[in-house]
Amino acid sequence: NSRKFNVKMSTDSNKDISTSIEVNSLNNEVKVDLIDSSISDEIIIETPEEKYKREKLQEIADRKAAEVFVTRDTGKYECQSCGYVYDSSIGLPKKGVLPGTPFNEIEKFRCPQCGASKKYFVAEQETLSGFKENLKYGLGGNAMTASQKSNLIFGGLALGFIIFISGYLLE
């Protein structure tokens, strides 16, 4: 059960290639005979395994491109000149900025340490551990930062340990 095909192809550089392909269906063997041997490096035959691998790698790349991590503003803005951090929850009472005042609502703000203008301040953002599409699931744990989750886990472990040890005090 062997079939032989004569194929004439053109390359990207408009070079004609004549070849003969023989397919043996009994042992899934493919033989390629080149008539013009100077272009043997231009012909690539993809096996089913290679095609599967290429398609899977493309699928993985597409899924990685779809991953969107969630970031949220911390309410803190850092001066790029000197490193001073303005915290909106504290404000700047010396300059008349009340606690809770968002940085964007302050007019004519200058860094209290170096005097840099407002445009040199960059918002600090924290990345939540998880993807945007997963935030709606769970009991609110998906909207926590990694440090908040760590505090919750280790706090629970410490509480369990204290309760366990207090059992020895009940004599």
C-alpha positions as CSV (number, residue, x, y, z in Angstrom):
1,N,0.0,0.0,0.0
2,S,2.4,2.6,-1.2
3,R,1.5,5.7,-3.2
4,K,3.9,8.0,-5.1
5,F,3.2,11.7,-5.8
6,N,5.2,14.1,-8.0
7,V,5.0,17.6,-6.7
8,K,6.1,20.9,-8.1
9,M,6.3,23.8,-5.6
10,S,7.5,27.4,-5.5
11,T,9.5,28.8,-2.7
12,D,9.3,32.3,-1.3
13,S,12.1,33.4,-3.6
14,N,10.0,32.1,-6.6
15,K,12.3,29.1,-7.1
16,D,10.5,26.1,-8.6
17,I,11.1,22.8,-6.8
18,S,10.3,19.4,-8.2
19,T,10.1,16.5,-5.8
20,S,8.7,13.1,-5.5
21,I,6.9,12.0,-2.3
22,E,6.2,8.3,-1.5
23,V,3.8,7.5,1.3
24,N,3.6,4.0,2.7
25,S,0.4,3.5,4.7
26,L,1.5,0.2,6.3
27,N,4.2,1.6,8.5
28,N,3.3,5.4,8.2
29,E,6.5,6.1,6.4
30,V,7.1,9.1,4.2
31,K,10.0,9.3,1.7
32,V,10.9,12.4,-0.1
33,D,13.2,12.3,-3.2
34,L,14.5,15.7,-4.3
35,I,15.2,16.3,-7.9
36,D,17.0,19.5,-7.1
37,S,19.3,18.7,-4.2
38,S,20.6,22.3,-3.8
39,I,17.4,23.3,-2.0
40,S,17.0,20.4,0.4
41,D,17.2,22.7,3.4
42,E,14.2,24.7,2.3
43,I,11.7,21.8,2.4
44,I,10.2,21.0,5.8
45,I,8.0,18.1,6.4
46,E,5.9,18.2,9.5
47,T,5.0,14.9,11.2
48,P,1.7,14.6,13.1
49,E,3.5,14.7,16.4
50,E,5.3,18.0,15.4
51,K,2.0,19.4,14.2
52,Y,0.3,18.5,17.5
53,K,3.2,20.0,19.5
54,R,3.1,23.2,17.4
55,E,-0.7,23.6,17.9
56,K,-0.4,23.0,21.7
57,L,2.4,25.6,22.0
58,Q,0.3,28.0,20.1
59,E,-2.7,27.3,22.4
60,I,-0.5,27.8,25.5
61,A,0.8,31.1,24.0
62,D,-2.8,32.3,23.4
63,R,-3.8,31.4,27.0
64,K,-0.8,33.2,28.4
65,A,-1.8,36.3,26.5
66,A,-5.3,36.1,27.9
67,E,-4.0,36.1,31.6
68,V,-4.7,39.4,33.2
69,F,-3.5,40.1,36.7
70,V,-5.5,42.5,38.8
71,T,-3.8,45.6,40.2
72,R,-5.3,48.1,42.5
73,D,-4.2,51.5,43.8
74,T,-2.9,51.6,47.4
75,G,-3.6,55.3,47.8
76,K,0.1,56.0,48.1
77,Y,2.2,58.1,45.7
78,E,6.0,58.0,45.6
79,C,8.2,60.9,44.6
80,Q,10.6,59.7,41.9
81,S,13.2,62.3,42.8
82,C,13.7,61.5,46.5
83,G,11.5,58.6,47.4
84,Y,9.0,60.4,49.7
85,V,5.7,58.6,49.9
86,Y,2.4,60.5,50.1
87,D,-0.3,58.4,51.8
88,S,-3.8,59.6,51.2
89,S,-5.1,58.0,54.4
90,I,-2.6,60.1,56.4
91,G,-2.7,63.2,54.3
92,L,-0.3,66.1,54.9
93,P,-1.6,68.2,57.8
94,K,1.4,70.6,57.8
95,K,0.5,71.7,54.3
96,G,-3.3,71.8,54.9
97,V,-4.1,68.4,53.2
98,L,-6.6,66.6,55.3
99,P,-6.4,62.8,55.8
100,G,-8.5,60.9,53.2
101,T,-7.8,63.5,50.4
102,P,-7.0,61.7,47.2
103,F,-3.8,62.7,45.5
104,N,-5.5,63.7,42.3
105,E,-7.7,66.3,44.1
106,I,-4.7,68.2,45.5
107,E,-3.9,71.3,43.5
108,K,-0.4,72.7,43.4
109,F,1.2,70.0,45.4
110,R,5.0,69.9,45.8
111,C,7.1,67.3,47.6
112,P,7.7,68.3,51.2
113,Q,11.3,66.9,51.1
114,C,12.7,67.9,47.7
115,G,10.2,70.3,46.3
116,A,9.4,68.2,43.1
117,S,6.2,69.0,41.4
118,K,3.2,66.7,41.3
119,K,4.1,65.2,37.9
120,Y,7.1,63.4,39.5
121,F,4.8,61.3,41.8
122,V,3.9,57.8,40.7
123,A,1.0,55.8,42.1
124,E,1.9,52.7,44.0
125,Q,-0.1,49.7,42.9
126,E,-0.4,46.2,44.4
127,T,-1.0,43.1,42.4
128,L,-3.7,40.8,43.7
129,S,-2.8,37.1,43.6
130,G,-5.0,35.7,40.9
131,F,-6.6,36.6,37.6
132,K,-9.3,39.2,36.8
133,E,-11.7,36.6,35.6
134,N,-11.5,34.7,38.9
135,L,-12.3,37.6,41.3
136,K,-16.0,36.8,41.3
137,Y,-15.4,33.3,42.7
138,G,-14.7,32.2,46.3
139,L,-15.5,33.8,49.6
140,G,-13.6,37.1,49.0
141,G,-10.2,35.4,49.2
142,N,-9.6,36.0,45.5
143,A,-9.6,39.8,46.1
144,M,-6.8,39.6,48.7
145,T,-3.2,40.4,48.2
146,A,-0.6,37.7,48.7
147,S,0.5,39.2,52.1
148,Q,-3.2,39.3,53.3
149,K,-3.6,35.7,52.4
150,S,-0.4,34.8,54.2
151,N,-1.5,36.7,57.3
152,L,-4.9,34.9,57.2
153,I,-3.3,31.4,56.9
154,F,-0.6,31.8,59.5
155,G,-3.0,33.7,61.9
156,G,-5.4,30.7,61.6
157,L,-2.5,28.3,62.3
158,A,-1.4,30.3,65.3
159,L,-4.9,30.5,66.7
160,G,-5.3,26.7,66.2
161,F,-2.0,26.1,68.0
162,I,-3.1,28.3,70.9
163,I,-6.4,26.5,71.3
164,F,-4.6,23.2,71.1
165,I,-2.0,24.2,73.8
166,S,-4.8,25.6,76.0
167,G,-6.3,22.1,76.2
168,Y,-3.3,21.1,78.4
169,L,-4.3,23.9,80.9
170,L,-7.8,22.3,81.5
171,E,-6.8,19.9,84.2
